[in-house]
Amino acid sequence: MKLSECDILILPGLGGSGPGHWQLRWAERMSSAAIVEQADWFEPDLDDWVATIDQATRLTTRPVVLVAHSLACMAVAHAAPRLPDNVRGAFLVAPPDVELSSFVPPEVEPFRPIPRDPLPFPSMLVASNNDPLCTIDRAVEFATCWGSDFHQAGEAGHIDIDSGHGPWPEGLLMFTRLMQRLK
């Protein structure tokens, strides 16, 4: 699938994606991309986040590809069963382990338990082997449960600004691989 043939919905995680974050850069550079704004970035409500993602996917008649970072990956997993058929894929980056990680803040507790059902659309999960919010083994488990292709990004932290991932060209290459699989 070509970028020009779909809408790219960018889903930031807890706190949103600040200036320089790869998600904001992608939104600025992809004409078919838009950031989905949540009502509260700092005290997320699972039902609100799911409803916002669902509504955003229904406001377009074109195919949709989701690009989720961090907590938004969990929101996608929760939202997946109710999303419309125009959602054709998801690029899931650095999902936090909201069940077992001692580093995730208490604000993410409403996102427990982590859904284990396969996603109803193709997906790729990208994780780092030194993400403080999720072990690589748990990321592999999520990918396996969700039916996602898995890509290990090496020592990339939480794949955000703090870990040095502003432009993140490697991520764009992985996203391109996912797009090539989609119809």
C-alpha positions as CSV (number, residue, x, y, z in Angstrom):
1,M,0.0,0.0,0.0
2,K,1.2,3.5,-0.8
3,L,1.1,6.3,1.7
4,S,-1.0,8.3,-0.7
5,E,-3.7,5.6,-0.7
6,C,-4.3,5.6,3.1
7,D,-4.6,7.8,6.2
8,I,-1.9,7.4,8.7
9,L,-3.2,7.9,12.2
10,I,-0.4,8.7,14.7
11,L,-1.1,7.7,18.3
12,P,1.3,9.1,20.9
13,G,1.6,7.5,24.3
14,L,1.5,8.9,27.9
15,G,2.2,12.6,27.9
16,G,2.0,12.9,24.1
17,S,4.9,13.2,21.8
18,G,6.9,16.3,22.5
19,P,8.8,18.5,20.0
20,G,11.3,16.6,18.0
21,H,9.8,13.2,18.7
22,W,9.8,10.9,15.6
23,Q,6.0,10.7,15.6
24,L,5.7,14.5,15.2
25,R,8.4,14.5,12.5
26,W,6.5,11.8,10.6
27,A,3.2,13.7,10.9
28,E,4.9,16.8,9.5
29,R,6.5,15.0,6.6
30,M,3.6,12.6,5.6
31,S,0.8,14.5,3.9
32,S,-1.7,11.7,4.7
33,A,-0.7,11.6,8.4
34,A,-2.5,13.1,11.4
35,I,-1.9,12.9,15.1
36,V,-4.9,11.7,17.1
37,E,-5.3,14.0,20.1
38,Q,-6.4,12.4,23.3
39,A,-8.5,14.4,25.9
40,D,-5.9,13.8,28.6
41,W,-2.3,12.8,27.9
42,F,-1.2,12.7,31.5
43,E,-4.0,10.9,33.3
44,P,-5.3,8.5,30.5
45,D,-8.7,6.9,30.7
46,L,-8.7,3.6,28.8
47,D,-12.3,4.0,27.6
48,D,-11.7,7.5,26.4
49,W,-8.5,6.6,24.6
50,V,-10.2,3.6,22.9
51,A,-13.2,5.7,21.9
52,T,-11.0,8.4,20.5
53,I,-9.0,5.9,18.4
54,D,-12.2,4.3,17.2
55,Q,-13.8,7.6,16.3
56,A,-10.7,8.7,14.4
57,T,-10.7,5.5,12.3
58,R,-14.4,6.0,11.5
59,L,-14.0,9.6,10.3
60,T,-12.2,8.5,7.2
61,T,-13.4,6.5,4.2
62,R,-9.9,5.6,3.2
63,P,-7.8,2.7,4.5
64,V,-6.2,3.5,7.8
65,V,-2.8,2.5,9.2
66,L,-2.1,3.2,12.9
67,V,1.3,4.3,14.2
68,A,1.3,3.8,17.9
69,H,4.1,4.5,20.5
70,S,4.3,3.3,24.1
71,L,1.0,3.4,25.9
72,A,-0.9,3.9,22.6
73,C,0.2,0.3,21.7
74,M,-1.9,-0.9,24.6
75,A,-4.8,1.3,23.6
76,V,-4.7,-0.2,20.1
77,A,-4.7,-3.7,21.5
78,H,-7.8,-2.8,23.6
79,A,-9.5,-1.0,20.7
80,A,-8.8,-3.6,18.0
81,P,-11.9,-5.7,18.4
82,R,-14.2,-2.7,17.8
83,L,-12.2,-0.9,15.1
84,P,-13.8,-0.8,11.6
85,D,-12.6,-2.8,8.6
86,N,-10.9,0.1,7.1
87,V,-8.0,-0.3,9.6
88,R,-5.5,-2.2,7.5
89,G,-2.5,-2.3,9.8
90,A,-0.6,-1.1,12.8
91,F,3.0,-0.1,13.5
92,L,3.5,-0.6,17.3
93,V,6.6,0.8,18.8
94,A,7.9,0.3,22.4
95,P,4.8,-1.1,24.1
96,P,5.2,-0.7,27.9
97,D,4.6,-3.7,30.1
98,V,1.8,-2.2,32.2
99,E,1.4,-5.5,34.1
100,L,5.0,-6.3,35.3
101,S,7.3,-3.4,34.8
102,S,8.1,-1.5,38.0
103,F,9.1,1.6,35.9
104,V,5.6,2.3,34.5
105,P,3.8,5.1,36.3
106,P,0.5,4.3,38.2
107,E,-1.4,6.4,35.6
108,V,-1.3,3.4,33.2
109,E,-3.0,0.9,35.6
110,P,-6.4,1.3,33.8
111,F,-4.7,-0.3,30.7
112,R,-4.4,-3.6,32.6
113,P,-4.8,-6.5,31.8
114,I,-3.0,-6.5,28.5
115,P,-5.2,-8.0,25.8
116,R,-3.8,-11.3,24.4
117,D,-6.1,-11.8,21.4
118,P,-4.7,-11.6,17.9
119,L,-5.2,-8.2,16.2
120,P,-7.6,-8.4,13.3
121,F,-5.1,-6.6,10.9
122,P,-1.5,-7.0,10.0
123,S,1.0,-5.4,12.4
124,M,4.6,-5.0,13.3
125,L,5.9,-4.6,16.8
126,V,9.3,-2.8,17.3
127,A,11.0,-3.1,20.7
128,S,14.4,-2.4,22.2
129,N,16.4,-4.8,24.2
130,N,17.1,-2.2,26.9
131,D,13.7,-0.5,27.2
132,P,13.2,0.2,30.9
133,L,9.4,-0.1,30.5
134,C,9.4,-3.6,28.8
135,T,11.7,-6.5,28.6
136,I,12.5,-7.9,25.2
137,D,10.9,-11.2,26.3
138,R,7.6,-9.5,27.1
139,A,7.7,-7.6,23.9
140,V,8.1,-10.9,22.0
141,E,5.2,-12.3,24.0
142,F,3.0,-9.4,23.0
143,A,4.0,-9.7,19.4
144,T,3.3,-13.4,19.4
145,C,-0.2,-13.0,21.1
146,W,-1.2,-10.2,18.7
147,G,0.1,-11.9,15.6
148,S,2.5,-9.1,14.9
149,D,5.8,-9.3,13.0
150,F,8.6,-8.6,15.5
151,H,11.6,-6.4,15.0
152,Q,14.3,-6.0,17.6
153,A,15.7,-2.4,17.4
154,G,18.8,-3.2,19.4
155,E,19.8,-0.9,22.3
156,A,17.3,1.8,21.6
157,G,15.8,2.5,25.0
158,H,12.1,3.5,24.9
159,I,12.6,4.7,21.3
160,D,11.8,8.3,22.1
161,I,13.5,11.6,22.3
162,D,15.2,10.7,25.7
163,S,16.8,7.7,24.0
164,G,18.0,9.8,21.0
165,H,15.2,9.0,18.6
166,G,14.1,12.2,17.0
167,P,14.2,11.5,13.2
168,W,14.5,7.7,13.6
169,P,15.2,6.8,10.0
170,E,15.5,3.1,10.9
171,G,11.9,3.2,12.1
172,L,10.8,4.7,8.8
173,L,12.4,1.8,7.0
174,M,10.6,-0.7,9.2
175,F,7.3,1.1,8.6
176,T,7.9,1.0,4.9
177,R,8.3,-2.8,5.2
178,L,4.9,-3.0,6.9
179,M,3.3,-0.8,4.3
180,Q,4.6,-3.1,1.5
181,R,2.7,-6.0,3.1
182,L,-0.7,-4.1,3.3
183,K,-3.4,-4.2,0.7
